[in-house]
Amino acid sequence: MARVFITGSSDGLGLMAAQRLVEQGHEVVLHARNLSRAIEAREALPQIKDIVVGDFCSIAQTRDVASQANALGTFDAVIHNAGIGYREPNRIETEDGLSHLFSVNVLAPYLLTVLMNRPKRLVYLSSGMHRGAGYDLDDVCWERRRWNGSSAYAETKLHDVLLAFAVARRWPDVFSNALEPGWVPTKMGGRGAPDDLSQAHLTQVWLAVSNDAEARVTGQYFYHLRRCEVDPATRNVEYQDRLLDVCSELSGVEFPAD
């Protein structure tokens, strides 16, 4: 049995992954951004071990989520599933003065990675849209550029892969990988999304708990249980380290030296 923490798991792919893990006999802790969603998640999947609450658009609340999770012990795996999509017509600023999209999609997984007790496996959800995305690491919050929701989202998904690969390189004792679940008909993907929803949660579950040799790797990118091509920019060590520096500067939380 493994202990698994899943962010953004009150519904959608996160809850689907939790259901699969529970069926396999694993202990699962969920995360919801507020109390009402936590109650709904508990009703949907009463077999979960626990649920933590906090909104990732706030650095303070994200730090509190890490504290809540640590109070429950060390997890074998953390699935960084939480994310918002590309349909924000305007740039939304958080209470911390940052881009809402960047805060939820990138800064939150960075903070949890650094602040939570180190697990054996880390799984980061990206998107096929990361390929060909820009990587302007000097304007991650789109303060100087004209807002484009689709481009901003794609950049955050490239950042998520950079984060996964940076962790894999710096923490060789942890399996750290990224994946794309496909363009599936969730609230984020929309009703017209063409990919198979029944397959969209399987890779993150597999990477989190499987003993298959193919899953016990690090610094790789997957789609439907198979390694696949990743944007070459994500292999650039300078970009990886620059993203860690940016996240450290914006959050006030440094990535540990070891």
C-alpha positions as CSV (number, residue, x, y, z in Angstrom):
1,M,0.0,0.0,0.0
2,A,1.2,3.5,-0.9
3,R,0.3,6.8,0.7
4,V,-0.6,9.3,-2.1
5,F,-1.5,13.0,-2.0
6,I,-3.3,14.5,-5.0
7,T,-3.8,18.3,-5.4
8,G,-6.9,19.7,-7.1
9,S,-8.7,16.4,-6.4
10,S,-12.2,17.5,-5.4
11,D,-13.4,16.6,-8.9
12,G,-12.2,15.9,-12.4
13,L,-9.0,14.0,-13.2
14,G,-7.8,14.3,-9.6
15,L,-10.8,12.6,-8.2
16,M,-10.7,10.0,-10.9
17,A,-7.1,9.2,-10.0
18,A,-8.1,9.0,-6.3
19,Q,-10.9,6.6,-7.1
20,R,-8.5,4.3,-9.0
21,L,-5.9,4.4,-6.2
22,V,-8.5,3.6,-3.6
23,E,-9.7,0.7,-5.7
24,Q,-6.1,-0.6,-5.7
25,G,-6.0,-0.5,-2.0
26,H,-3.8,2.6,-1.5
27,E,-4.3,5.4,1.1
28,V,-5.3,8.7,-0.5
29,V,-5.4,12.2,0.8
30,L,-7.3,14.8,-1.3
31,H,-7.0,18.5,-1.7
32,A,-9.8,21.1,-2.3
33,R,-9.5,24.8,-2.6
34,N,-12.3,25.5,-0.2
35,L,-14.5,23.8,2.5
36,S,-17.6,23.3,0.3
37,R,-15.6,21.5,-2.4
38,A,-13.9,19.4,0.3
39,I,-17.3,18.3,1.6
40,E,-18.4,17.4,-2.0
41,A,-15.2,15.4,-2.5
42,R,-15.7,13.5,0.8
43,E,-19.3,12.6,-0.3
44,A,-18.1,11.5,-3.7
45,L,-15.3,9.3,-2.3
46,P,-15.8,8.5,1.4
47,Q,-13.0,6.0,1.3
48,I,-10.3,8.7,1.3
49,K,-8.0,8.9,4.3
50,D,-8.2,12.7,4.7
51,I,-8.6,16.0,2.8
52,V,-6.7,19.3,3.1
53,V,-8.0,22.7,2.1
54,G,-6.4,25.8,0.6
55,D,-6.6,28.0,-2.4
56,F,-3.4,27.9,-4.6
57,C,-4.0,31.5,-5.8
58,S,-2.6,32.5,-2.4
59,I,1.0,31.9,-1.3
60,A,-0.1,31.9,2.4
61,Q,-2.8,29.3,1.8
62,T,-0.5,27.2,-0.3
63,R,2.1,27.2,2.5
64,D,-0.7,26.1,4.8
65,V,-1.7,23.2,2.5
66,A,1.9,22.0,2.8
67,S,1.7,22.3,6.6
68,Q,-1.6,20.4,6.7
69,A,-0.1,17.7,4.4
70,N,3.1,17.4,6.5
71,A,1.0,17.0,9.7
72,L,-0.4,13.8,8.1
73,G,3.1,12.4,7.7
74,T,5.3,11.7,4.7
75,F,3.7,10.5,1.4
76,D,5.1,7.9,-0.9
77,A,3.9,10.0,-3.9
78,V,2.5,13.4,-4.6
79,I,0.5,14.0,-7.8
80,H,0.5,17.7,-8.8
81,N,-2.8,17.7,-10.6
82,A,-4.3,21.1,-9.7
83,G,-4.5,23.5,-12.5
84,I,-6.6,26.1,-14.3
85,G,-7.1,26.3,-18.1
86,Y,-6.5,28.8,-20.9
87,R,-9.9,30.5,-21.0
88,E,-9.1,33.5,-18.8
89,P,-9.9,36.4,-21.1
90,N,-7.9,38.8,-19.0
91,R,-4.9,38.7,-16.7
92,I,-6.2,38.1,-13.2
93,E,-3.9,39.2,-10.4
94,T,-3.8,37.4,-7.0
95,E,-3.6,38.9,-3.6
96,D,0.2,38.5,-3.9
97,G,0.3,40.6,-7.1
98,L,1.0,37.6,-9.3
99,S,-0.7,36.1,-12.3
100,H,-3.5,33.8,-11.1
101,L,-2.6,31.3,-13.9
102,F,1.1,31.1,-12.9
103,S,0.3,31.0,-9.2
104,V,-2.0,28.0,-9.4
105,N,-0.3,26.1,-12.3
106,V,3.4,26.6,-11.4
107,L,4.1,28.4,-8.1
108,A,1.9,26.1,-6.1
109,P,3.5,22.9,-7.2
110,Y,6.9,24.5,-6.7
111,L,6.0,25.5,-3.1
112,L,4.6,22.1,-2.3
113,T,7.6,20.4,-3.7
114,V,9.9,22.5,-1.5
115,L,7.8,22.6,1.6
116,M,6.3,19.2,1.9
117,N,8.2,16.2,3.4
118,R,10.1,14.7,0.4
119,P,8.2,11.8,-1.1
120,K,9.6,8.9,-3.1
121,R,7.8,10.0,-6.3
122,L,6.6,13.3,-7.7
123,V,4.2,13.5,-10.7
124,Y,3.5,16.8,-12.5
125,L,0.6,17.2,-14.9
126,S,1.5,19.2,-18.1
127,S,-0.2,19.4,-21.5
128,G,0.6,18.8,-25.1
129,M,0.3,22.6,-25.5
130,H,3.7,22.9,-23.8
131,R,5.3,22.1,-27.1
132,G,6.4,25.2,-28.9
133,A,5.3,27.4,-26.0
134,G,7.3,30.5,-25.2
135,Y,9.6,30.4,-22.2
136,D,10.0,34.1,-21.3
137,L,11.3,33.4,-17.7
138,D,11.8,37.2,-17.2
139,D,8.0,37.8,-17.5
140,V,6.3,34.6,-16.1
141,C,3.4,36.7,-14.8
142,W,2.7,38.5,-18.0
143,E,3.2,42.0,-16.5
144,R,4.9,43.4,-19.6
145,R,3.3,41.5,-22.4
146,R,-0.2,41.8,-23.8
147,W,-2.3,39.0,-22.3
148,N,-3.0,35.9,-24.3
149,G,-4.7,33.2,-22.2
150,S,-3.9,30.3,-24.4
151,S,-0.2,31.3,-24.7
152,A,0.1,32.0,-20.9
153,Y,-1.5,28.6,-20.2
154,A,0.9,26.8,-22.6
155,E,3.9,28.5,-20.9
156,T,2.8,27.3,-17.5
157,K,2.6,23.8,-18.8
158,L,6.1,24.1,-20.1
159,H,7.2,25.4,-16.7
160,D,5.7,22.4,-15.1
161,V,7.9,20.1,-17.2
162,L,10.9,22.3,-16.4
163,L,10.1,21.9,-12.7
164,A,9.7,18.1,-13.0
165,F,13.1,17.8,-14.8
166,A,14.8,20.2,-12.4
167,V,13.7,18.2,-9.4
168,A,14.8,14.9,-11.1
169,R,18.2,16.4,-11.7
170,R,18.7,17.9,-8.2
171,W,17.0,15.1,-6.2
172,P,18.3,11.8,-7.7
173,D,16.7,9.8,-4.9
174,V,13.2,10.9,-6.1
175,F,11.3,9.7,-9.2
176,S,10.2,13.0,-10.7
177,N,8.2,12.9,-14.0
178,A,5.7,14.9,-16.0
179,L,2.9,13.8,-18.3
180,E,0.1,15.0,-20.5
181,P,-3.4,13.4,-19.8
182,G,-4.7,14.4,-23.2
183,W,-7.3,16.9,-24.3
184,V,-10.2,15.4,-22.6
185,P,-13.8,16.6,-21.9
186,T,-13.4,17.8,-18.3
187,K,-14.5,21.3,-17.1
188,M,-11.0,22.5,-18.2
189,G,-11.0,20.7,-21.6
190,G,-14.5,21.4,-22.6
191,R,-17.2,19.2,-24.0
192,G,-15.7,19.0,-27.5
193,A,-12.3,17.6,-26.4
194,P,-11.5,14.6,-28.5
195,D,-9.4,12.4,-26.3
196,D,-10.5,9.4,-24.2
197,L,-11.5,10.6,-20.7
198,S,-11.3,7.0,-19.4
199,Q,-7.5,7.0,-20.1
200,A,-6.7,10.5,-18.8
201,H,-6.0,9.6,-15.2
202,L,-4.2,6.3,-15.6
203,T,-0.7,7.5,-16.3
204,Q,-0.4,9.6,-13.1
205,V,-1.7,6.7,-11.0
206,W,0.8,4.3,-12.7
207,L,3.7,6.7,-12.2
208,A,2.7,7.2,-8.5
209,V,2.5,3.6,-7.4
210,S,3.5,1.1,-10.1
211,N,6.5,-1.2,-9.6
212,D,6.9,-1.6,-13.4
213,A,10.4,-0.8,-14.5
214,E,9.0,1.6,-17.0
215,A,7.4,3.6,-14.2
216,R,10.4,3.6,-11.9
217,V,12.3,6.2,-13.8
218,T,12.9,9.9,-13.4
219,G,13.2,13.0,-15.6
220,Q,10.8,11.6,-18.2
221,Y,7.6,12.7,-20.0
222,F,4.6,10.4,-20.6
223,Y,1.4,10.2,-22.5
224,H,-0.9,7.2,-21.9
225,L,1.6,5.0,-20.1
226,R,4.4,5.6,-22.7
227,R,7.3,8.0,-22.9
228,C,6.8,10.6,-25.5
229,E,8.6,13.6,-27.1
230,V,9.0,16.7,-25.0
231,D,9.7,20.2,-26.0
232,P,13.6,20.5,-26.3
233,A,13.6,23.6,-24.2
234,T,12.6,21.6,-21.1
235,R,15.9,19.8,-21.2
236,N,17.8,23.1,-21.0
237,V,19.5,23.1,-17.5
238,E,19.8,26.9,-17.5
239,Y,16.0,27.2,-18.1
240,Q,15.3,24.7,-15.3
241,D,17.5,26.6,-12.8
242,R,16.2,29.9,-13.9
243,L,12.6,28.8,-13.2
244,L,13.6,27.6,-9.7
245,D,15.2,31.0,-9.1
246,V,12.1,32.9,-10.4
247,C,9.8,30.8,-8.1
248,S,12.1,31.4,-5.2
249,E,12.2,35.1,-5.8
250,L,8.4,35.4,-6.2
251,S,7.5,33.2,-3.2
252,G,10.4,33.9,-0.8
253,V,10.9,30.2,-0.5
254,E,14.3,28.9,-1.8
255,F,14.8,25.5,-3.4
256,P,17.0,23.5,-1.0
257,A,20.6,23.1,-2.0
258,D,20.7,19.3,-1.5
